[in-house]
Amino acid sequence: MGIFKTINNLLFIPEHVCLFCKENLGDYSKYICNDCKELIEFIHREVDLDLNNINGIYYSIQYNRFIKEKIHSFKFQGKSYLYKPFGEILVETIKVKKLKEKVNAVAFVPLHRRKEGLRGYNQSKLLAQYVRDNINLPLLDKHLVKTRWTMDQNKLTKFEREENLIGAFKTMNHKDFKGKDILLIDDIITTGTTMEECGKVLLEGGAKTVTGLALTSSMKI
């Protein structure tokens, strides 16, 4: 059912409405109405997690009840069309923090193929595709893969998160990203463990640097 729900969501997106609340946009900016913008705290922040394999991690918006609900809908309730407003928010962070000057390729945190099949899409890939289309950088879409099923990170302690992901990712087609500065996109960061593991294999595969970008962070800062 996942794949058919995704196709429906991607093909039949209503025009001229806020994709968060479905109210008419009028003359407001695309995808997000002013009322919903009032519920979002835009921070465009860099966070220091002291990671070995990530050059820096940035996130766009504060994690609050509204954002928590919308991300849950995006990931688990088939509302794949939310990649558009969320993608627009990421593009704004890239502009504010001048990240395009620091990178020359875009990648995303992969899902295991079975999980992606059940969900019907990878939300991080949809975000990365939107970013690619709006900042005109190549997308590495067949280069970073998840090779084994793992427990959901949000159910684990920091130590368990690290153990859970050891050896879970690998890279392919190394010539396409050798020597490149990569922008790695995910929906949410907590401890940075997922990006750290992805960064590790990308660097081992020949990437020059890896910079992380997420919509939000559930860390207490």
C-alpha positions as CSV (number, residue, x, y, z in Angstrom):
1,M,0.0,0.0,0.0
2,G,2.9,2.4,0.8
3,I,4.0,2.9,-2.8
4,F,0.5,3.6,-4.1
5,K,-0.2,6.1,-1.3
6,T,3.0,7.9,-2.2
7,I,2.2,8.1,-5.9
8,N,-1.2,9.5,-5.1
9,N,0.3,12.1,-2.7
10,L,3.0,13.2,-5.2
11,L,0.6,13.4,-8.2
12,F,-2.4,15.1,-6.6
13,I,-1.0,17.9,-4.6
14,P,-3.6,20.8,-4.4
15,E,-2.5,24.1,-5.8
16,H,-2.5,27.4,-4.0
17,V,-3.0,26.0,-0.6
18,C,-0.8,25.8,2.5
19,L,0.5,22.2,2.5
20,F,0.5,22.2,6.3
21,C,-3.1,23.2,7.0
22,K,-4.8,23.2,3.5
23,E,-6.0,26.7,3.8
24,N,-5.9,29.0,0.8
25,L,-2.5,30.7,0.4
26,G,-3.7,33.9,-1.2
27,D,-0.7,36.1,-1.9
28,Y,1.6,34.5,0.8
29,S,4.8,32.6,0.0
30,K,4.6,29.2,-1.5
31,Y,3.6,26.1,0.4
32,I,3.3,27.7,3.9
33,C,0.6,30.2,5.0
34,N,1.3,33.0,7.4
35,D,-0.7,31.4,10.2
36,C,1.4,28.2,10.0
37,K,4.6,30.3,9.8
38,E,3.6,31.8,13.1
39,L,3.8,28.3,14.6
40,I,7.4,27.8,13.3
41,E,10.5,29.2,14.9
42,F,13.1,29.6,12.2
43,I,16.6,29.5,13.7
44,H,19.0,28.3,11.0
45,R,21.5,27.1,13.6
46,E,24.8,25.3,13.6
47,V,25.2,22.8,16.5
48,D,28.5,21.5,17.8
49,L,28.3,17.8,18.4
50,D,32.1,17.2,18.3
51,L,31.8,14.5,15.6
52,N,34.8,13.0,13.9
53,N,33.4,12.5,10.5
54,I,31.1,15.5,10.0
55,N,32.4,19.0,9.2
56,G,29.5,20.7,10.8
57,I,25.8,20.1,11.4
58,Y,23.0,22.7,10.8
59,Y,19.3,22.6,11.4
60,S,16.5,24.9,10.3
61,I,13.7,25.1,12.8
62,Q,13.0,24.6,16.5
63,Y,11.4,21.3,17.5
64,N,8.0,22.1,18.9
65,R,4.6,20.4,19.0
66,F,3.6,21.7,15.6
67,I,6.8,20.5,13.9
68,K,6.8,17.2,15.7
69,E,3.2,16.5,14.4
70,K,4.1,17.5,10.8
71,I,7.3,15.5,10.7
72,H,5.4,12.5,12.1
73,S,2.8,12.9,9.3
74,F,5.6,13.3,6.7
75,K,7.3,10.1,7.8
76,F,4.6,7.8,9.0
77,Q,1.2,8.9,7.7
78,G,1.9,9.0,4.0
79,K,2.0,12.8,3.6
80,S,4.9,12.7,1.3
81,Y,3.9,16.1,-0.3
82,L,5.2,17.8,2.8
83,Y,8.7,17.5,1.3
84,K,7.8,20.8,-0.5
85,P,7.4,23.1,2.5
86,F,10.1,21.3,4.4
87,G,12.4,21.4,1.4
88,E,11.8,25.2,1.1
89,I,12.8,25.6,4.7
90,L,16.1,23.7,4.1
91,V,16.8,25.8,1.0
92,E,16.4,28.9,3.2
93,T,19.0,27.6,5.7
94,I,21.4,26.9,2.9
95,K,21.0,30.5,1.8
96,V,21.3,32.0,5.3
97,K,24.3,29.9,6.3
98,K,25.9,30.2,2.8
99,L,26.3,26.4,2.6
100,K,26.3,26.2,-1.2
101,E,29.7,27.9,-1.0
102,K,31.0,25.0,1.1
103,V,29.6,22.0,-0.8
104,N,29.4,20.7,-4.3
105,A,27.2,17.6,-4.1
106,V,24.0,16.6,-2.1
107,A,23.4,13.2,-0.4
108,F,20.8,11.9,2.0
109,V,20.5,9.4,4.9
110,P,19.2,6.2,3.3
111,L,16.6,3.8,4.6
112,H,16.9,0.1,4.4
113,R,15.2,-1.1,1.2
114,R,12.5,-3.0,3.2
115,K,11.6,0.0,5.3
116,E,11.5,2.2,2.3
117,G,9.3,-0.3,0.5
118,L,6.9,-0.4,3.5
119,R,6.8,3.4,3.7
120,G,6.7,3.9,0.0
121,Y,9.4,6.6,0.0
122,N,12.4,7.9,1.8
123,Q,11.5,11.3,3.3
124,S,15.2,12.4,3.4
125,K,15.6,11.6,-0.3
126,L,12.5,13.7,-1.1
127,L,14.1,16.6,0.8
128,A,17.4,16.1,-0.9
129,Q,15.8,16.0,-4.4
130,Y,14.0,19.3,-3.6
131,V,17.3,20.9,-2.4
132,R,19.0,19.6,-5.5
133,D,16.4,21.1,-7.8
134,N,16.6,24.5,-6.0
135,I,20.4,25.0,-5.6
136,N,21.5,23.3,-8.7
137,L,24.0,20.7,-7.3
138,P,24.3,17.1,-8.3
139,L,22.4,14.5,-6.1
140,L,24.2,11.4,-5.0
141,D,21.2,9.0,-5.1
142,K,22.9,5.7,-5.8
143,H,26.0,6.1,-3.6
144,L,25.1,5.8,0.1
145,V,23.0,2.8,1.0
146,K,21.8,1.1,4.2
147,T,22.7,-2.6,4.1
148,R,20.9,-4.0,7.1
149,W,17.7,-3.4,9.1
150,T,18.2,-1.6,12.4
151,M,16.0,-0.6,15.3
152,D,14.5,2.9,15.3
153,Q,17.1,5.3,16.8
154,N,14.5,7.2,18.8
155,K,13.9,4.2,21.0
156,L,17.6,3.8,22.0
157,T,20.1,5.4,24.4
158,K,23.1,7.3,23.0
159,F,25.3,4.2,23.5
160,E,22.7,1.9,21.9
161,R,22.3,4.3,19.0
162,E,26.1,4.0,18.3
163,E,26.0,0.2,18.5
164,N,22.9,-0.1,16.5
165,L,24.4,1.6,13.4
166,I,27.9,0.1,13.3
167,G,28.4,-1.3,9.8
168,A,24.9,-0.4,8.7
169,F,25.9,1.8,5.8
170,K,28.1,1.4,2.7
171,T,29.0,3.4,-0.3
172,M,29.1,2.7,-4.0
173,N,30.2,4.5,-7.2
174,H,33.0,6.2,-5.4
175,K,34.3,8.0,-8.5
176,D,31.2,10.2,-8.5
177,F,32.0,11.7,-5.1
178,K,35.8,11.3,-4.7
179,G,37.2,14.6,-3.5
180,K,33.8,16.3,-3.2
181,D,32.4,18.3,-0.3
182,I,29.0,16.7,0.4
183,L,25.9,18.1,2.0
184,L,24.2,15.2,3.8
185,I,20.5,15.7,4.4
186,D,18.2,14.2,7.0
187,D,14.9,15.1,8.6
188,I,15.8,15.3,12.3
189,I,19.0,15.0,14.4
190,T,19.3,14.0,18.0
191,T,22.8,12.8,18.9
192,G,24.2,13.0,15.4
193,T,25.0,9.3,15.4
194,T,23.3,8.5,12.1
195,M,25.1,11.4,10.3
196,E,28.4,10.4,11.9
197,E,28.1,6.8,10.6
198,C,27.1,8.0,7.1
199,G,29.9,10.6,7.1
200,K,32.4,7.9,8.1
201,V,31.7,5.7,5.1
202,L,31.5,8.7,2.7
203,L,34.9,9.8,3.8
204,E,36.3,6.3,3.6
205,G,34.8,6.2,0.0
206,G,36.8,9.3,-1.0
207,A,34.7,12.3,0.0
208,K,36.7,15.4,1.0
209,T,34.3,16.6,3.7
210,V,30.7,15.9,4.8
211,T,28.4,18.7,6.2
212,G,25.1,17.8,7.8
213,L,21.8,19.6,7.4
214,A,18.5,18.6,9.0
215,L,15.1,20.2,9.4
216,T,15.1,20.2,13.2
217,S,16.8,18.7,16.3
218,S,15.2,17.0,19.3
219,M,18.3,17.8,21.4
220,K,17.8,19.9,24.5
221,I,19.9,23.0,23.8
